[in-house]
């Protein structure tokens, strides 16, 4: 199948969500799916999730956070522009002193009509063949975490693999995530190294390095007055491949779980200060939970391009 016109178009389609997600240095690293916001609650906090231990989605940001969980499952879906879609799923469960888990991210850039050079016009014009080509990326992780010092110190790791299919041209690579957290009564700090590995390889299309990064985070929680509370999160990050730095932060405020029976409701806002995030630096969201089940929503406005919506569902038990 001739894809000389199709493959560049699909590459741009796959890269578009990463650009919209404000990842600087797009084009210098592969595996755009690893640079997308993951999870249900975390995107509304601009991805500042390295020091949290609220749900299974933490494994995408700092696997050590799993050690603070018992059982947790989450799913999320986001529709970008045109036919581009992305989503995630994660789960964790405690086995003795260990917490085991796994997560998957996917990016579907939709389909594009195949256009090939038309010899009737000296190959200067395109001709539709009637066929279509797709672009997809998938990243999967297996996780393990444990805690020490009466649960205050948490350590965790992921092993994972990412694969890309651009109009039938495939690449793949393994990677490792490492993380640590230290939890105090009202403050937690975390650090992680993500996407450590080589490059996505293809004999005909060269190598694309993975988007490795180092993250440092802090989370302030337990600020509670008459059942209304506030939680703050902040992350600093350094992108190993691009050599760039960034910051992200989020705030969550509302009726906390347990204050008024099993019901809780919060509003969220996040801000990313990465250099490539001028298009949509702000995120806004909300969450409603009843007992162990919660529903989350995140909104981003991309001005002329329109709005992006994410919906997610979480279930967490001690």
N, C-alpha and C positions, 0 to 999 in steps of 0.2 A: 504494500500500500504506500503510495507516495504521500508523504506528510511534510514536504518542504515548506508549505505555507501554514500547515496546521500546528506543528510543534511550537513555533515561536508564539503563536496566539495562545496556546494552552499554557505555555510557561508564564505568560503575563497573567493569565487567569488564575493560576495557582499562586503567583506572587501577590496578587491584588489584596487578598485578605490580610496577609502579613503586613503590607504597607498600611492598610487601614488600621491594623492593630498596633501601629506605632512602633514597629521594630526597626531601629536604625540599621544602616548598613545592608539593606536588602540587596541581594545580588552577590554579596561576598560569601554567603553561607547558604547551604542547601537546606532541605527539610523544613520548608515553611510551616508545616503542620506543628512542628515543635515550638514555633514562635507565636502561635495563636493563644488567646486567653482560654484557659481550661476551667471547667467546672460550672457550678450553679451559682454559688455565692461570691466566689473570688472575683469574677470579672467586674462586678459593681464596685469593688474596692481597688480597681485598677491593677489587679494581680498582686497586690501587696499581701501575700499570704504565707510568707516564709516562716513566720513565728507563730502561726496558729495551729490549733489541733481541734477544729470544730467538726470536720467531716472527712470523708474519704478523699475528697478532691485535693487535700493537702499533699498527697503523694506526687502530684504533678509539680509542686513547688519546692517541697522539702519532705522527703520520705520519713524523716524522723518524727514528724507530727503524727504519724499513725500510732505511735506508741502511747499517745494520750487517748486513744479510742477503744471502744469495745467492739461494736458491730456498726457498720455504716455502709450505705449504698447511695450513689447519686448518679443522675443522668442529666444531660443538658443538651440543648439544640439551639443553633443560631443560624439565621438566614441572612446572608449578605446581599449584594446586589446581583441582579440578573438571576442566574441559576446557581450561584455559588452558595454552598451550605457547609456547615461545620458542626461538630458535636463531640461530646465526650461521655464516658461512663467510667465509674470507679467503684470499688468495693473493698472493704477491709473487715477482718474478723480476728478476734483474739484467740490464741492457742497457747495456753500456759503463760509464760513470761513474754512470748513473742506476739506481735500483731502482723499477720500476713495480709497481703492485698494485691490488687492489680488494677490497671487502668488502660483505657484505649482512647485515642484521639483520632478523628478522621476529618478529612477535607475533601469535598467533592466540588470540583470547579465546573461541573456540568458538561455539556457536550457542545461541540463546535462543528459546523458543516465543513466537510473536507473540500478544500479548494486547491487545485493543482494548476501549474502553468499551462496556458492554452497555446499549442503550437500554431494554430491558425492566426494568431496575432503576435507571432515571434516571441512567445513566452513572456510577453509584456503585460498580459492580462490574465486573470484567473478564470478557471472554469470549475463549476461545481460538479462533483462526481456522484452526488446523491448519498454518499456515505457520511458518517459522523465519527468523530473521535472524542475521547473523554480524557480528563485529567483527574487523578485521585492520589491522595497521600494518606497513609495510616501509620500510627506509632503506637506500640503496645509496650506495657511495662509489667513486671512482676516485682513485688515489694516485700520487704521485711524490716521490722523495727522492734526495738526493745528499749526498756528504761532502766536507769540505775539511780542510786542515791535517793531511794524512796520515791521514785517517779519524777524527780526534778530534772534529771539529765536524760535526754532521749537521743537515740542514735538510730539511723535508718539508711537503707540503700535500695536502689532500683537497678534491675538489669532490663534492658529494653532493646527494641529493634524498630527501625523506621524504614518504610518502603514507599517508593514513588512510581507511578505509572503515568507517563505523558504520551498519549497516543501510541501505546504499545511499547514505548521505550522505558524500561524499568531500571531502577537503582535501589540499593538497600544498604543499610549499615547498622551494626550494633552500637549500643551506647550504655553508659552507666551514670546514675545519679547518686550522690552522697549527701547526707544531711545530718545536722545536729541541732538540738534545741535545749534551752535551759529554762524551766518554768518556775516562776515565783508566784506569790499570792495574787498580785494584780498585774504583773508584767512578765512577758515571755520574750526571749530573744532566740533567733535562729540563724543558721548559716547553711548554705547548700552550694554544691557544685553540680551543674546540670548539663546533660548532653555531652558527657566526656566520651570521646571516641575518635575514630579516624574520619574518613570521608565516604560519602555515597559515591559508589564507583559504577562506571559503565564503560566497556571497552571502546565504544564508538563515540562517547560524548564526554570523556574526561571525568575528573573528580570534582565533587562539591563538598567542601568541609561542613561538618555539623556545626550548628550554632551554639557552641559551648558558652556557658556563662557562670559567674559567681554571684551569689546573692547574700545579703545581710539584711535581717529584718527584726522589727520589734512590734509587739502587740501589747496594748494597754487595755485591760478589761476589768470588770468588777466595779465600774463607776456607776453606782445605783442610788437613786433617791426616790423613795416611795414607789418602787416598782418600775420606774423609768430609768433606763440606763444608756450609757454611751460606751462604745468600744472604738479604739483607734488602732490603725495598722500603718506601717511604713516600711518600705523596702528600698535598699540601694543595690544597684546591680552593675556588673562590669561584663561586657560582652568580649569573650576571649578572642574570637575571630576578627571582629571589627575593631577592637581596641577602643570601644566607646563606653561611656558611663551613663547611667540614668537613675531616676528616682521615681517612686510611685507611692501614693498614700491613699488611705480610705477612712471613712468614718461611718459608723452604724449607730443609730439611735432609735429608741422606741420602747415598747413594752417588752420586757425581758421574759424569757421562759420561766415559769414558776411563780411569777408575780401575781397573776390573775388566773390561777388554775392552769390548765394545759395549754391555753392560748397565748400566743405572742405575735407581735407585729412590729416590724422595724422599717425604717427608711435608710437608704445607703447612698453614699456619694464617693466617687474616686477621682483622682487626678494623676495623670502621668506626665512627668517632666522630661521625658526623653526627647531628643532633638528632632526626631522624625514625627512627633505627635501633634504638630500644629493643626492638623486637619480636624482632629476630634480628641482633645486632651481630657475631656470630662466624661464621666460615666455616672448615671443615676439609676437607682434601683430600689426594690422593696422586697421584703420577705414576710410571709405569713406561715406560722406553724401551729399545729395542733398535736400536742404530745410529741411523738417521735418523728412525725412527718412534716416536712416543710416545702413550700413552693417559693421559688425565687424568680425575679424578673430584673433584667438589666437593659437600659436604653442608652444609645449613643447617637448623636446627631452629626452627620457628615455634610451639613450644609447643602450644597447643590446636589450632592450624590444621594441624599435622603437619610433616613434613619435606619439603624440596625437594632434588632430586638433579640434578646436571648431569654429563653425560659428554661427553668430547671426544677428538678424534684429531688429532695433529699430525705433519707431515713437514717436516723442515728439512735443507737441505744448504748447505755453504759457497758 
